Every structure is written in C-alpha cells, then in structure tokens.
Amino acid sequence: MKKLKVIFMGTPLFSVPILKSLIENTNVILVVTSPDAYVGRKKILTPCPVKEVALEANIPVYSPLNIKESYQEIIDKQPDIIITCAYGQIIPKELIELPHLGCINIHASLLPKYRGGAPIHHAILNDEKETGITIMYMDEGMDSGDIISKQSIRIEETDNLETLSNKLSLLGKEMIIKELPLIINHKNNREKQNLNEVTYAPIIKREHERIDFNKTAKQVFDLVRALSPEPLAYFIIDNIDYKVVECNIVESNGKIGTITNVDKDSFTIMASDKGIRITKIKPKGKNIMTVRDFFNGYNKNNFINKEVI
C-alpha cells in the first residue's frame, strides 16, 4: 500500500491516530484541514491537531476557508483515493468523483444512525449502550453513502466524550488499514443504507449545553459526560455560569432545580427524580477547581437552598 496516493481530510484530535496510521502505511501526498484558529483567552493563532501531524511528517497542508469554492490544488494532486475523517465541511461532487478508488469517510457511529457532526455526543446523550465506526463511500448527501464496513463497541457508564472518542479513533485507525487492501482490489463490501433507520446528530450549540434540572438525574448526568471535557454543561446561580466538570447521581429530596445539600466537598442539585452531586466545577472566568477549593474562597452556606436557572 506504500504506493497508494492518499489525500487525507480531517481536523480534530480524533483524526490524528488515523492520519498517523495512513502516513505509516500509504503515501499521503496532501493533508486538507481547517485554517488555523485563535485559541484560548490570549487568542493565539493555533494550527489544528491534524495540521501539526502533517507538518511534522513534511506533508503539504491545504486549508481552504470553503472547500466548495477552492479545491483545484486537490484536483492537481490526482490522488488514488481521498480519505476523510471529521473534516468539518461538505465535500463537493467534483472531489467525490475525482479519485479512481473513491472518496472514503470514517464516521463515528453505526450508520444509518447518527448522521451528522456530533455522533459521539448524541450517542451518550441518548444513553446508547453501543456505538461504533462506519467506513463508507461518500456521496453528495450527509453521511448517506454506501457502507463498506462497520464495527461496534460498548459505551460504558464511565465513558465521557473524551474517553469514547479515543476508543472510536483507535477503532477507526484499525478498520481503515484493514479495509484499504480490499478497496484497492475492488473486493470490499458495499451496502446501501436503510433509509427507515436514519437518525441525525446535529452539532451541539450553546443552548444545548445548559442543564435542565426538570429532566431526570440520569439525563443530566449523560449531558455532563457528553460534553466533558469540553465544552462542558453548565447552570446559572445568581447570574454566574458554573460549568460541571465532575458529578454523580445520589438520592435526594427537595424542589427541582434547588440546591438540597451542601458539604465541604460538594453540593447537590435536585433533578426531577434524584440529586446531582457536584464535586468539580469551572466558575465563569476561573479555572477548573474542586468544590472544596471553591468553598475555600466562598461561603458554602450561601449555596444552601439556592435555586438554579
């Protein structure tokens, strides 16, 4: 496979193990990724994880603002295959039809479930017991192409966005290297998606990050782990945002959305059925801290019976 001319398209940390494996096993001639972005409070212009890997390997990088308007550089490379993984933009038809081995996508769900940009988030949010990776041919729709292969893994109660993403990334790395020889020799499977089973996983927006304590404690807990370690779920007390970093479900009684218990290490907020005991937070404008450290500079008695919005 070392002679296989590959263009890889991806952006986040999730894509890095897959790119590294392709660099080791194929001839990656170009990496297409998102432009550098301003990161952190100091707004430092920073390359994405995929770009960093490509530069370390001395592979050319192309970062168009809009791939639908700027893709001639990709056409000029005449790749054998294009492989995408969490790139972040819709690929135009001209590129999908360019390589003779096709345009292949590595998607973090068991298609046709959870098409879209946030499949891992939504699998956790919906308390799914399993998810997986689907390798598929791309078409002009959103994650709607023919399935080449898919493999499932269990979602553990201890999984959050980070741990599950890491597991799926490693699975995707193994699967694409296994499938590439079959694709090259035109011996791979190709299966249409069942349109009756299609569900969607839209990008998480700011309004989705706010905790609704009218929901069950399990639903709140799932939201917290689906958004951890970032962007983190949050609630508001006295016009201050508090992001939840660490919590667990406990038995509790009281008014929904009210702090029902406070001790030196935690405070508990009542959901519709049980309590959410919070042990680590990120107050707005501050670093992540334990509740114990937070209470060292804040009178914990002021939290008792507070209502959360």
N, C-alpha and C positions, 0 to 999 in steps of 0.2 A: 504493500500500500504506500510505500515511501514515494512513489512517483505520482500519486494521486494529487492533482492540483485542487486545493481546497480554499475557498473563501469562507471565513467564519464571521458570523454576525451575532454579536451579543454585547451586553453592557455590565450587569451587576456581578457581585461576588459569586452568585450562584453559577454563572457561566464559566468561571475560572478553571475548575478541575477538568471540565470538558475541553476547553481550549488547550490546556496543557497536554492532555492526552492526545489530542489531534496533532499537536506540534511534534510529539514523540513518535507518532505512528504514520503520519502523512506529510505531504508537502503543503503547508499552509502558506499561501502566496500573498494573502491580504487579510487584514482584520478590519471589519467595519463596525464601528461602535459610536456611542453618543459623544458629542462635543464635551470638552472639559466644562466642569460646573463649579460655581462658587459654593464652598462648603464651610460650615461652622460659623461661629459668631464673628470671626475676623474676615469671613467671606474670602477665603483663599482659593484661587483658581486651581482646581484639582482634577487630574485625569481619573477616569473610572477604572475599576479593578482590571477589566479586560484589556484596556489600553496599556496599563502598566506591564502586564504579562507579555503583550506583543512587543513592546519596546525592548524589554529585557532579552527577548529572543531575536531581536533585529528583524522583525517582520513589519513591513509597511502598514501604516494605520490610516484609515479614511474615516472622517467623522462629519458627514453631511448633516446640516440642520434639518433638511427634509429629503428623505431618500427618494420620494416620488418625483422630485424635481432635479436631483443631482445623483446620477448613477453611471455616467459614462466611464468613469475610472474603473468601475466594476466590470463593465462590458469589455473594456480594453484588456483586462487580465485573462479573459477566456478560460474560466475555471472548468474543471471536470464536474464539480459539484459545489453547491452552496449549502452550508450547514448553519442554521440559526438556533439560538437559544436565548430567550429573554432579551431580544434586541430592543424592543420598545417602539418600533414603528412598523406600519403595514408595508409589506414588500410589494413593489409594483409588478404588474404582469410581465413586463419586459425582462425583469430579473428572474422571475419564477420560470420562465421558458428558456432562459439562457443556457444553463449547463446541460450537457447531454445525459448526465446521470440524475438530473433533477435538483430541486431545491427542497432540502430536508429540514424539518423542525423538530426540536426536542422540547416537549411540552410537559409541564409538571402537574399532570392529572391523568386520570384514566378516561380519556376521551371515549364517547362524546360528552361526558360530564365535565363541567367547569372549563368551558372555553373562555378565553379572555386573559386579562393581565394580572389577576391576583388569585390563581387557583389554589395556592397553598393556604393563603389567608382564609378563603371561604371553606375549604375542607375542614379546617379547625373550627371556624365559626359555627359550622353546621354539625359539629360533633360526629364527623365521619369516623368510621373505625379503620378505614384504609384509604390510601391514595396510591399514586404511582407515577410512572413516567410513560409517556406515549411518544414513539418516534413515528413521524408521519410525513407524507409528501405535502408540500404547501400548494394551495390554490389561492384564488383571489379573495376567498372568504376568511373569516377569523377562526383559525384553528379548525377548519372544516374539511381539510384534505383527507385522502385515503390513509388508513392506518397501516404502518409497516409492522410494528410490534409494540406491545405494552407489557409492563410488569408492575405488580402491586407490592406495597409494603404496608405494614401495620402502623397506625397512628397511636402512639402511647399517650396515656393521660399526662405523662410528664413532658411530652413534646410541646415546644412552642414554635413560633415562626422560624427561629434560627436553627434549632436542632432538626426540625423536619426538613427545612431547606437543605441543610448539609447532607442529610441522608439521601434525599432525592437527587442532589447534584452528583454524588458519587455513583448512584444507580445509573443516572443518565450517561456518565462517563463510560461505565462498563458496557452499557447497552449499545451505544453508537459504535464503539470499536468492534463489538461482536457482529453488528449488522452490516458494517461497511463492505466486507468481502462479498456478502450476498447481494448487496446493492450493485456493486461493481460488475458482478457476473450475472445480473438480472435474475437472481434466484430467490429474492426476498418475497415475503408475503405482501399482499396489497388488498386491503379490505375497506369497503365503503363504511362510513359511519351511520349508525342507526339514528335517523332524524327524530324518532319518537323518544329518544333518551337524552336529547341535548339539554344541557343546563349551562348557565353562564356565571362567570366570576369577574365582575367589573372591578376596576381599580378602586382601592379604598381611598375615600376622601375624608377631609377634616370632620365633616358632620357624622361620619360613621365611627369616629374614634371616641366619641363621648359616651360614657356609660349611662345606660338607662336602668336604674335600680328597680323599676317596675317589672323587669324581667326576672327570671329565676336566677338563683345564685350560680347554677351551672352555666347558664348563658352568659352571665357577666364574667365568670372565670374563663370561659372559652374566648371571649372577646379580648381579655387581657393577654392570654397566651398567643392569640392570633396576631397581636400587634407588638409582641416582645421579641427582640429588644428595641425595635423602633417601628413605627413612630410612638408607640405606647398609648394605651387607652387612658382617658382622663375623666375627672369630675371637677366640679367647682364648689368651693366653700368660701363665703364672704368675698366673692368676686376674684378669687385666686384659683388658677388652674393647678390641679395636682395630678400628675401622671402616676399611674400604678405600675410599679416595677415587679413587685412580688406580693402574692396574696394566696389565701386558701379559703375553702368553704368551711364554715362552722355552724353549729346550731345556735340560733339566736331568736329573740322575740322583740317586737317593737314596731314602730311606724316605718313603713317603707321609705327608704332614702334618708334615714336618720342614723346618726352615729349612736349605736346602742351600748358600746363598751369601749373603754379606754384603759390601757395599762402602759407600763414603761416601754414595752417593745412593739405595741400595735394599737390599732383602733379598728372597730368593726362597724361596717355599714350594712343596714338591713336591706336585703333584696326582697322579692315577693314571697319567698319561702324560707330562706335561710340567710345567714350573715356572710359577708365577705370580710375576712380578717386581713388587714393590710399591714405588711411588715417592712416594705421598702417603697419609697416614693421619689418623685422628682418634682418639687415645687417649682412653679414658673420662675425662670431666671436663675435657678440654682442647679447644682449638680445632683446626681442621684445620691440618696442617702438612706440609711435605715431610719425607721420611725423612732427608734431610741435616740439616734443622733439629732433628729429633727426636734424631738421634745426637749433636748438639752438647751435649745435656744427658743423654745416656745412652750408656754404653759399648757400642758396637756388638758387641764381642767376646762380650758376654753373650747375644747372639741366635744365635750360631753353634750349629747342631745342636739348637736348641730344638725341642720338639715342640708342635704347635698342637692345641688341642682346640676 
